Structures are given as structure tokens and as C-alpha cells.
Amino acid sequence: MPVARKPTALAVSRHLKKYSSAARARASAWYFKTRPGQYGHGDVFIGVNVPDQRKVARHFADLPLSEIDKLLQSKTHEHRLTGLFILVAQYKAADPKFKKELAKFYLAHKHRINNWDLVDSSASYVLGHHLLGASRAVLYRLARSKNLWDRRIAIIATAAFIREGEYGDTLNIAEILLHDTHDLIHKAVGWMLREVGNRSLAAEERFLRKHAATMPRTMLRYAIEKFPEYKRKVYLGMRAR
């Protein structure tokens, strides 16, 4: 009988190429800000949409970590995102010992998780989940990092805690990032505050009453997006003063 071939990063890249589109690649390069001086500078796109990437990820669900590493080292954005989809799926199916190994792998490769969709698709599902019931010290270190993506990982990872009804670390890290200068952090913090409010409006509003007057406007707008109009005006009024 022929020996089954082990899945490889090269095979993943070839499958992704089948779904690529030059027009979508140009649009993605613009959308993810790849020009010099922008946050995504140097990122390369081949134009594969997310549903097709997820389809390829499911096909290569058993990809070894050594091959996921190769995907994450790629300059091509879709290679890295598909690699993370595979990693997340493996983490969800793993036993506790392998979960720990995958979380360690994630942190070791965080420098390759370097755009907002890469962070948002993985941080809470691997690192955040791993830290449930464990020390969250690593997130506080990341929140104080000079690296934009480290800081976004720190706040987005706390979505795992929010899903379990734990809000303290989200609010603490939000305070650390309250005066961050980057718009992508403003949006991420506002988003996580809104997620807190979806489960405990009282917890979110305590934070807002303390910080609404000084927090960045984008952060505030994201945080209060689902509030009734009259309540949004109250908090925006605090910001205006």
C-alpha cells in the first residue's frame, strides 16, 4: 500500500493559490494598510477570502507544528492566517498537555501575528483560553510592550475571560492602554469594553464613568456603540467636557 503523505506548508500554499484573485489581493493590500509608514507595511496578499482560507485550513487540520511554523514565517498574509486557523482548530481539539504546547508555540511566534485580523482570529482562542485559571502576568507584559501587535494581543486575549464572566483583567488592561496612541488599540479596547457590557452593563459603566472624559473618542464610541441614543449622548458629553 502507498504511504500517505504528511501534509506540508507547501501543499497549503498551493491550495490557497487556487482560490487567489489579483483584484482581491490589491483590495486587501489597500484595506490592510500595506504602504510605507502604515501598520501593515511589507505584508503581501494573494487575494484569498476568509471562507476559502477556512476551507483549506479544515483540509489540512492535521498539519504538524513544524509546517505551521513555515506558514507563519511566510510574508504572505493568507499563509499566516490559514496557519492560525489550523492552530486554533488544533487547540480546541487538543488534550491539556498539547494545549499547553500550542499556547507556548503561539507566544513564540507572536512576532508573526502582525496584523489585526491575525490577532483577532487567534489571541482569545489560544492564549486567552490557555490562561483561564492561570496567571495572566504575560498579558500585562504584552500590554506594556512597545509593539502594537503585542498590545492588541493583550486586550483581545481577554475575550476568553469575558466569555467566562470574568471582567477584571479586561478592565485592568484597558486602563493600561487607555492613552495608547494607536487607533487599532483604541478600537480593540472599545470593542472589549462593549463585550464586557454585553454581559455586565454595570461593570462597563463603572469603567466609563471613571474614564469616559479622558479616553480616546474612538475607544469611547466603540464601547458605547450599542447603548441607547440618550445614553450615548451622556457619555459623549462627558468626553466633550
Phi, psi and chi 1 to 4 in degrees:
 res  aa     phi    psi   chi1   chi2   chi3   chi4
   1 MET       -  141.4  -66.4  178.5   61.3      -
   2 PRO   -67.8  144.3   23.6  -33.6      -      -
   3 VAL   -80.9  128.1  177.3      -      -      -
   4 ALA   -64.5  135.9      -      -      -      -
   5 ARG   -76.6  140.1  -67.5 -177.6  179.0  179.7
   6 LYS   -73.7  141.6  -70.1 -175.4  177.5 -179.9
   7 PRO   -65.1  146.6   22.6  -32.1      -      -
   8 THR  -131.6  160.5   65.4      -      -      -
   9 ALA   -62.5  -35.8      -      -      -      -
  10 LEU   -62.2  -41.7  180.0   59.2      -      -
  11 ALA   -64.3  -38.9      -      -      -      -
  12 VAL   -60.7  -47.5  173.4      -      -      -
  13 SER   -62.2  -36.7   66.7      -      -      -
  14 ARG   -67.9  -38.7  -74.2  173.3  173.9  168.1
  15 HIS   -65.9  -41.6  -88.0   67.3      -      -
  16 LEU   -62.4  -37.6  -72.3  170.2      -      -
  17 LYS   -58.6  -32.1 -175.0   66.7  174.8  175.8
  18 LYS   -63.1  -26.1  -64.0  175.9 -176.5  178.1
  19 TYR  -100.2    5.7  -63.1  102.5      -      -
  20 SER   -76.5  157.0   64.3      -      -      -
  21 SER  -145.6  124.9  158.2      -      -      -
  22 ALA   -62.2  -39.4      -      -      -      -
  23 ALA   -65.6  -42.6      -      -      -      -
  24 ARG   -67.1  -34.5 -170.5 -179.7  -65.2  115.4
  25 ALA   -62.4  -43.0      -      -      -      -
  26 ARG   -64.7  -42.5  -70.8 -168.8  -64.8  -88.9
  27 ALA   -64.1  -41.1      -      -      -      -
  28 SER   -66.7  -40.2  -64.6      -      -      -
  29 ALA   -60.7  -37.2      -      -      -      -
  30 TRP   -71.1  -45.9  172.3   83.7      -      -
  31 TYR   -64.6  -37.6 -175.9   70.2      -      -
  32 PHE   -95.2   17.6  -73.9   97.5      -      -
  33 LYS    54.8   66.6  -49.8  -63.6 -175.5 -174.1
  34 THR   -99.0    3.3   61.2      -      -      -
  35 ARG   -74.5  158.9  -64.7  176.9   63.0 -177.2
  36 PRO   -53.2  134.2  -28.3   36.6      -      -
  37 GLY    89.1  -12.6      -      -      -      -
  38 GLN   -92.6  163.6  -64.5 -178.7  -45.7      -
  39 TYR   -64.3  -25.8   63.8   75.1      -      -
  40 GLY  -101.2   17.9      -      -      -      -
  41 HIS   -55.1  130.9  177.5   54.5      -      -
  42 GLY    95.5  -13.4      -      -      -      -
  43 ASP   -72.1  139.7 -142.6  -14.6      -      -
  44 VAL  -115.0  135.5  174.6      -      -      -
  45 PHE  -120.5  143.6  -71.9   83.7      -      -
  46 ILE  -110.0   -4.9   58.2  173.7      -      -
  47 GLY    83.9   53.6      -      -      -      -
  48 VAL  -114.5  127.7 -176.0      -      -      -
  49 ASN   -74.7  163.8   65.5   33.4      -      -
  50 VAL   -64.1  -43.6  168.7      -      -      -
  51 PRO   -56.9  -38.4  -27.5   36.3      -      -
  52 ASP   -70.7  -35.1  -74.1  -24.7      -      -
  53 GLN   -63.8  -41.4  -70.4 -179.0   69.1      -
  54 ARG   -64.6  -36.1  -69.8 -169.3 -179.5  -82.6
  55 LYS   -62.5  -45.4 -173.7 -172.8  -56.1 -178.7
  56 VAL   -64.7  -40.9  172.9      -      -      -
  57 ALA   -59.6  -41.8      -      -      -      -
  58 ARG   -63.7  -36.5  -72.2 -167.7  -64.7  -89.3
  59 HIS   -65.7  -30.5 -174.6   75.4      -      -
  60 PHE  -112.4   39.6  -71.0   92.6      -      -
  61 ALA   -60.2  -26.7      -      -      -      -
  62 ASP   -97.8   18.6  -64.3  -31.0      -      -
  63 LEU   -59.0  127.6 -167.6   70.2      -      -
  64 PRO   -63.3  154.1  -20.2   32.4      -      -
  65 LEU   -58.7  -34.4  -77.6 -176.1      -      -
  66 SER   -62.2  -31.5   59.6      -      -      -
  67 GLU   -83.9  -33.7  -62.6  -60.7  -50.6      -
  68 ILE   -60.9  -38.5  -63.7  176.6      -      -
  69 ASP   -55.5  -43.7  170.6   81.2      -      -
  70 LYS   -64.1  -38.6  -67.4  176.4 -176.9  176.5
  71 LEU   -64.1  -41.2  -69.2  175.8      -      -
  72 LEU   -70.5  -23.9  -67.1  179.5      -      -
  73 GLN   -81.0  -10.4  -61.9  -54.9  -32.8      -
  74 SER   -69.3  146.9  173.1      -      -      -
  75 LYS   -74.1  -18.0  -67.7 -178.1  178.7  179.8
  76 THR   -79.7  122.6  -59.6      -      -      -
  77 HIS   -57.4  -46.3 -173.3   99.1      -      -
  78 GLU   -65.1  -28.8  -68.4   92.4  -19.9      -
  79 HIS   -64.3  -45.9  -66.3  172.8      -      -
  80 ARG   -66.6  -44.1  -58.1 -160.7  -54.7  -75.3
  81 LEU   -65.6  -41.8 -176.9   54.5      -      -
  82 THR   -63.6  -39.7  -58.7      -      -      -
  83 GLY   -59.0  -39.4      -      -      -      -
  84 LEU   -70.7  -36.2  -71.2  168.7      -      -
  85 PHE   -59.5  -42.2  -73.5  153.5      -      -
  86 ILE   -64.9  -43.3  -63.5  169.5      -      -
  87 LEU   -61.4  -44.8 -172.5   71.8      -      -
  88 VAL   -62.1  -44.4  167.8      -      -      -
  89 ALA   -62.8  -41.2      -      -      -      -
  90 GLN   -64.8  -39.6  -69.8 -172.3    4.4      -
  91 TYR   -61.8  -44.9 -178.6   89.4      -      -
  92 LYS   -61.1  -31.5  -71.3  178.6  178.5  178.9
  93 ALA   -93.9   -5.3      -      -      -      -
  94 ALA   -81.1  157.0      -      -      -      -
  95 ASP   -79.4  167.9   59.7   32.6      -      -
  96 PRO   -55.1  -38.3  -29.7   37.3      -      -
  97 LYS   -64.7  -44.5 -177.4  178.0  179.6 -179.5
  98 PHE   -72.9  -32.5 -166.9   41.3      -      -
  99 LYS   -56.9  -44.2  -84.9 -178.6  163.3   65.6
 100 LYS   -61.2  -42.3 -177.0  176.5 -178.4  179.7
 101 GLU   -63.7  -40.7 -177.8  179.3  -13.0      -
 102 LEU   -68.5  -38.0  -67.8  172.1      -      -
 103 ALA   -65.2  -39.7      -      -      -      -
 104 LYS   -63.7  -42.6 -176.1  177.0  179.6 -179.3
 105 PHE   -60.1  -42.6  177.9   91.8      -      -
 106 TYR   -59.0  -48.8 -173.6   88.2      -      -
 107 LEU   -64.8  -36.4  -81.4  172.4      -      -
 108 ALA   -67.6  -20.7      -      -      -      -
 109 HIS  -111.8   14.4  -70.1   78.9      -      -
 110 LYS   -62.5  -23.8   64.7 -177.8  177.3   60.6
 111 HIS   -68.5  -15.4   61.9  -69.2      -      -
 112 ARG   -98.4   -3.3  -57.5  -58.1  -59.5  155.1
 113 ILE   -96.6   74.5  -54.8  169.3      -      -
 114 ASN  -124.5   40.6   54.4   -1.3      -      -
 115 ASN  -154.5  161.0 -144.9  -46.1      -      -
 116 TRP   -65.1  -35.2   59.7  -96.8      -      -
 117 ASP   -71.1  -31.8   61.2  -33.9      -      -
 118 LEU   -64.5  -44.4  -54.9  178.3      -      -
 119 VAL   -63.0  -51.0  173.0      -      -      -
 120 ASP   -66.0  -26.7  -62.6   -2.3      -      -
 121 SER   -83.6   -5.3  -61.8      -      -      -
 122 SER  -139.8  -33.1   61.6      -      -      -
 123 ALA   -59.3  -46.8      -      -      -      -
 124 SER   -76.3  -28.6   71.6      -      -      -
 125 TYR   -80.1  -22.7  -57.6  109.2      -      -
 126 VAL  -111.7  -70.5  178.2      -      -      -
 127 LEU   -66.0  -48.2 -177.8   58.8      -      -
 128 GLY   -59.9  -47.8      -      -      -      -
 129 HIS   -61.9  -39.7 -172.5  -83.8      -      -
 130 HIS   -60.8  -31.3  175.9   67.7      -      -
 131 LEU   -87.3   -1.4  -63.9  176.4      -      -
 132 LEU   -61.5  125.0  -70.7  170.3      -      -
 133 GLY    76.8   10.5      -      -      -      -
 134 ALA  -130.5  172.5      -      -      -      -
 135 SER   -63.6  135.9  169.2      -      -      -
 136 ARG  -101.0   16.7  -75.1   87.5 -172.3  -94.8
 137 ALA   -55.1  -36.2      -      -      -      -
 138 VAL   -60.3  -35.1   62.5      -      -      -
 139 LEU   -67.6  -35.0  -62.4 -174.0      -      -
 140 TYR   -70.4  -34.1  -70.7   84.6      -      -
 141 ARG   -66.1  -43.8  -69.1 -164.7  -64.4  -87.7
 142 LEU   -64.6  -37.3  -67.5  175.1      -      -
 143 ALA   -64.0  -25.3      -      -      -      -
 144 ARG   -98.4    5.7  -66.1 -177.8  172.1   91.2
 145 SER   -69.6  153.9  170.8      -      -      -
 146 LYS   -78.8  -12.9  -67.2 -178.3  179.4  179.8
 147 ASN   -84.6  125.5 -177.9  -83.6      -      -
 148 LEU   -54.2  -45.5  165.5   63.8      -      -
 149 TRP   -73.4  -32.0  -52.3  116.8      -      -
 150 ASP   -58.8  -45.2  -76.4   -3.6      -      -
 151 ARG   -66.2  -39.0  -58.1 -162.9  -56.5  -83.5
 152 ARG   -68.0  -40.3 -171.9  158.4  175.5  122.2
 153 ILE   -56.4  -42.9  -73.1  171.9      -      -
 154 ALA   -57.8  -47.5      -      -      -      -
 155 ILE   -79.4  -39.4 -172.4   65.1      -      -
 156 ILE   -68.8  -33.2  -63.7  -61.7      -      -
 157 ALA   -58.3  -29.5      -      -      -      -
 158 THR   -70.1   -8.8   70.0      -      -      -
 159 ALA   -57.7  -30.4      -      -      -      -
 160 ALA   -63.9  -37.4      -      -      -      -
 161 PHE   -71.4  -40.9  -47.2  153.1      -      -
 162 ILE   -59.2  -42.1  -63.2  171.1      -      -
 163 ARG   -61.0  -23.1  -70.5 -167.4  -71.4  -92.6
 164 GLU   -98.0    8.2  -62.7  -62.8  -40.4      -
 165 GLY    80.7   19.3      -      -      -      -
 166 GLU  -107.9  122.6  -60.1  178.2   24.4      -
 167 TYR  -117.8  -13.1  -45.5  124.4      -      -
 168 GLY   -57.7  -47.5      -      -      -      -
 169 ASP   -69.1  -36.0  -69.2  -66.7      -      -
 170 THR   -59.6  -46.9  -59.3      -      -      -
 171 LEU   -69.6  -37.0  -60.1  175.7      -      -
 172 ASN   -65.6  -44.2  -69.6  -19.5      -      -
 173 ILE   -70.3  -34.7  -68.3  172.6      -      -
 174 ALA   -59.0  -38.4      -      -      -      -
 175 GLU   -65.3  -40.2  -78.4 -165.5  -39.2      -
 176 ILE   -60.8  -38.6  -67.5  171.5      -      -
 177 LEU   -93.8    7.3  -61.6  172.8      -      -
 178 LEU   -57.7  -36.0 -164.0   64.2      -      -
 179 HIS  -113.5   25.7  -59.5  -63.3      -      -
 180 ASP   -58.5  148.4 -161.4  -76.6      -      -
 181 THR   -91.3   -8.3   58.6      -      -      -
 182 HIS   -97.9  134.1 -154.9  -71.7      -      -
 183 ASP   -57.8  -36.0 -177.6   65.9      -      -
 184 LEU   -67.5  -25.4  -73.5  176.3      -      -
 185 ILE   -79.7  -38.7  -60.6  -59.2      -      -
 186 HIS   -56.3  -46.4  -58.9  169.2      -      -
 187 LYS   -65.9  -42.4  -67.6  175.9  179.6  177.4
 188 ALA   -65.7  -43.7      -      -      -      -
 189 VAL   -65.6  -45.2  172.0      -      -      -
 190 GLY   -58.9  -41.3      -      -      -      -
 191 TRP   -60.9  -47.4  174.3   21.7      -      -
 192 MET   -67.3  -35.0  -70.2  -58.9  102.6      -
 193 LEU   -63.0  -40.2  -69.4  173.8      -      -
 194 ARG   -63.3  -38.9 -173.4  172.7   73.0 -122.1
 195 GLU   -64.8  -38.6  -69.9  -60.0  -48.8      -
 196 VAL   -59.2  -47.2  169.4      -      -      -
 197 GLY   -62.9  -29.8      -      -      -      -
 198 ASN   -64.2  -22.7  -73.7  -19.7      -      -
 199 ARG  -111.6  -31.3  -67.9  157.8  177.7   80.4
 200 SER  -145.3   91.4  174.0      -      -      -
 201 LEU   -61.5  -34.9 -173.4   58.4      -      -
 202 ALA   -61.5  -42.5      -      -      -      -
 203 ALA   -64.3  -43.7      -      -      -      -
 204 GLU   -64.4  -43.3 -178.2 -171.8    7.4      -
 205 GLU   -69.6  -30.5  -68.1 -152.5   68.9      -
 206 ARG   -60.4  -43.2  -78.7 -165.9  -63.5  -88.3
 207 PHE   -64.0  -44.6 -175.5   94.1      -      -
 208 LEU   -67.0  -38.5  -67.4  176.7      -      -
 209 ARG   -63.0  -30.5  -75.5 -166.2  -67.3  -88.6
 210 LYS   -80.5  -34.0 -177.8  177.3  179.6 -179.0
 211 HIS  -122.2   -9.0  -63.7  -64.9      -      -
 212 ALA   -57.2  -33.8      -      -      -      -
 213 ALA   -67.3  -23.7      -      -      -      -
 214 THR  -120.2  -10.2   58.9      -      -      -
 215 MET   -74.0  154.2   65.5 -161.7  -62.0      -
 216 PRO   -57.1  143.6  -24.5   34.4      -      -
 217 ARG   -59.3  -41.6 -178.2  170.7  -68.6  -85.3
 218 THR   -61.4  -42.8  -63.1      -      -      -
 219 MET   -59.4  -45.8 -173.3 -175.4  -64.1      -
 220 LEU   -64.0  -44.8  178.3   58.9      -      -
 221 ARG   -61.6  -40.9  -74.6 -171.4  176.0  -82.7
 222 TYR   -64.2  -40.6  -91.6   62.1      -      -
 223 ALA   -65.6  -33.9      -      -      -      -
 224 ILE  -105.4   13.4   64.0  175.2      -      -
 225 GLU   -54.6  -36.7 -175.9  177.1   61.4      -
 226 LYS   -97.5    6.0  -65.8 -174.0  177.9  179.4
 227 PHE   -72.1  154.2  -77.7   14.6      -      -
 228 PRO   -59.7  154.0  -18.4   29.0      -      -
 229 GLU   -54.7  -43.3 -179.9   64.2   22.3      -
 230 TYR   -63.1  -36.1   77.4   90.0      -      -
 231 LYS   -75.3  -36.2 -169.6  175.9  -73.8 -170.6
 232 ARG   -58.7  -42.2  -72.7 -158.1  -58.9  -88.7
 233 LYS   -63.3  -36.2  -72.2 -178.2  177.0  178.7
 234 VAL   -61.1  -49.4  168.9      -      -      -
 235 TYR   -71.7  -37.2  -75.6  108.9      -      -
 236 LEU   -65.7  -32.8  -70.9  171.5      -      -
 237 GLY   -65.2  -37.2      -      -      -      -
 238 MET   -62.8  -41.8  -67.4  171.0   62.8      -
 239 ARG   -64.2  -39.7  178.1   64.5  176.6   76.5
 240 ALA   -64.6  -37.1      -      -      -      -
 241 ARG   -70.7      -  -68.7 -164.4  -61.9  -86.9
